[in-house]
Amino acid sequence: ATYTIQRGEYPYCIARRYNVDPGALMRANNLGVSSQLPIGSSITIPASGAWDVASFGSRSLRAHPTTYTVTSGETMNSIACKFGDVYPEFIAAANGLAATDALTPGATITIP
């Protein structure tokens, strides 16, 4: 599968979200530890190599379901990265929004 990088995302975020080994994701895309992915670039999500909790910690970075207050400049994607194992599309759906909708700073949204 392939994935298009959105604002606020980075390789470990994508690996955590899709339950893949970060090293496998980096190797599949010829990336180094400090690689920066341009917004709109396409990466390959490897079909093997699951996230290893013993090596990388929990996929979930914050407890959810919960509510979250949006800060300036945040997107569904950047908020999903803060929670780790949440898909931006699920956040959007839980709030009656499209994944591409702009968020208003100060708004409270539901994180499923």
Disulfide bonds with the S-S distance in Angstrom:
Cys13-Cys81 1.79
